[in-house]
Amino acid sequence: MDSLGDPPLGDRAESSAGRDTGDHAEDTLGTHPDLRALGRRLRLEMDETLRAEQYAARVSAQRRTTIRDRFLMAEDRAERLNIEVIDGTDISGTVVAVGVDHVVVVDGRRHCWVALAHVVAVRVPTA
């Protein structure tokens, strides 16, 4: 009891007329039907917003992707590419390494180093 004769705050049980009854499982926002519907709608809107933001980030990243970034992705996937260089030569093989200014392509046992500045076109061969 405090000086006014009230029980300590932790021991107070409030009535259903706006007072805390101590049964917090019944007092959650999810139990009221209107609030449940509102919560579902807000969750759907947030999911939609998240998908839109992820899409925008992906598009933005694709627009800023360099040829080196494309080769790095090909290396991660162990992807086979056809690379055309300045002199008209086509180099085919799997990307095994990417440096700051070059890419290494392997076709069988043959390793070919290609300067990124010499790359004219990159094609992914069809199956």
C-alpha positions as CSV (number, residue, x, y, z in Angstrom):
1,M,0.0,0.0,0.0
2,D,1.2,3.5,-0.8
3,S,0.5,6.6,1.3
4,L,-3.0,6.9,-0.2
5,G,-4.0,3.4,0.7
6,D,-3.8,2.1,-2.9
7,P,-2.1,-1.2,-3.6
8,P,1.3,-1.1,-5.4
9,L,1.1,-0.7,-9.2
10,G,2.2,-4.3,-9.9
11,D,-0.8,-5.6,-7.8
12,R,-3.5,-3.6,-9.4
13,A,-6.2,-5.4,-11.2
14,E,-8.4,-3.1,-13.2
15,S,-12.0,-3.7,-14.2
16,S,-13.3,-4.2,-17.8
17,A,-14.4,-0.6,-17.9
18,G,-11.0,0.5,-19.2
19,R,-9.0,-0.9,-16.4
20,D,-6.4,-3.6,-16.7
21,T,-7.8,-7.0,-15.6
22,G,-4.4,-8.7,-15.7
23,D,-5.5,-11.1,-18.4
24,H,-3.4,-9.8,-21.2
25,A,-4.1,-12.7,-23.6
26,E,-7.6,-11.4,-24.0
27,D,-6.5,-7.7,-24.3
28,T,-4.2,-8.2,-27.4
29,L,-5.0,-6.4,-30.6
30,G,-5.4,-9.6,-32.5
31,T,-8.7,-10.6,-30.7
32,H,-10.9,-7.8,-32.0
33,P,-12.3,-8.7,-35.4
34,D,-11.8,-5.2,-36.9
35,L,-8.2,-5.0,-35.7
36,R,-7.5,-8.5,-37.1
37,A,-8.7,-7.4,-40.5
38,L,-6.7,-4.2,-40.3
39,G,-3.6,-6.2,-39.2
40,R,-4.0,-8.5,-42.2
41,R,-4.5,-5.6,-44.6
42,L,-1.4,-3.8,-43.2
43,R,0.6,-7.0,-43.4
44,L,-0.4,-7.5,-47.1
45,E,0.5,-3.9,-47.9
46,M,3.8,-4.1,-46.2
47,D,4.6,-7.4,-48.1
48,E,3.6,-5.6,-51.4
49,T,5.8,-2.7,-50.5
50,L,8.7,-4.9,-49.7
51,R,8.3,-6.8,-53.0
52,A,8.2,-3.5,-54.9
53,E,11.4,-2.2,-53.1
54,Q,13.2,-5.5,-53.8
55,Y,12.2,-5.3,-57.5
56,A,13.4,-1.7,-57.7
57,A,16.7,-2.5,-56.1
58,R,17.2,-5.5,-58.5
59,V,16.5,-3.3,-61.5
60,S,18.8,-0.6,-60.2
61,A,21.6,-3.1,-59.7
62,Q,21.1,-4.6,-63.1
63,R,21.4,-1.1,-64.7
64,R,24.7,-0.5,-62.9
65,T,26.1,-3.9,-63.6
66,T,29.5,-3.8,-65.4
67,I,30.9,-6.5,-67.8
68,R,33.2,-7.5,-64.9
69,D,30.2,-8.0,-62.7
70,R,28.6,-10.2,-65.4
71,F,31.8,-12.3,-65.5
72,L,31.8,-12.6,-61.7
73,M,28.3,-14.0,-61.8
74,A,29.3,-16.4,-64.6
75,E,32.3,-17.5,-62.5
76,D,30.0,-18.1,-59.5
77,R,27.7,-20.2,-61.6
78,A,30.6,-22.0,-63.5
79,E,28.8,-20.8,-66.6
80,R,30.0,-21.5,-70.1
81,L,30.2,-18.3,-72.3
82,N,31.2,-17.3,-75.8
83,I,33.3,-14.2,-75.8
84,E,34.1,-12.1,-78.9
85,V,37.2,-10.0,-78.7
86,I,38.5,-7.0,-80.7
87,D,40.2,-9.0,-83.4
88,G,37.0,-10.9,-84.1
89,T,38.1,-14.1,-82.3
90,D,35.5,-16.1,-80.5
91,I,36.6,-17.7,-77.2
92,S,34.4,-20.3,-75.7
93,G,34.7,-21.9,-72.3
94,T,33.8,-21.8,-68.6
95,V,34.8,-18.8,-66.6
96,V,37.1,-19.9,-63.8
97,A,38.6,-16.6,-62.6
98,V,37.9,-12.9,-62.8
99,G,40.6,-10.3,-62.1
100,V,40.3,-6.5,-61.9
101,D,41.0,-6.2,-65.6
102,H,40.8,-9.7,-67.1
103,V,38.9,-13.0,-67.1
104,V,40.2,-16.5,-67.4
105,V,38.2,-19.0,-69.5
106,V,38.9,-22.7,-69.7
107,D,37.9,-24.9,-72.5
108,G,39.0,-28.4,-71.7
109,R,42.6,-28.1,-70.7
110,R,43.2,-24.8,-72.5
111,H,43.3,-21.6,-70.3
112,C,42.7,-18.3,-72.0
113,W,43.2,-15.0,-70.4
114,V,41.1,-12.2,-71.9
115,A,41.6,-8.5,-71.1
116,L,38.2,-6.9,-70.2
117,A,39.1,-3.9,-72.4
118,H,39.3,-6.3,-75.4
119,V,35.8,-7.8,-74.9
120,V,33.4,-6.8,-77.7
121,A,30.5,-9.2,-76.9
122,V,29.5,-12.0,-74.5
123,R,27.0,-14.6,-75.4
124,V,25.5,-17.5,-73.4
125,P,25.4,-20.5,-75.7
126,T,22.0,-22.1,-76.1
127,A,21.7,-25.7,-74.8
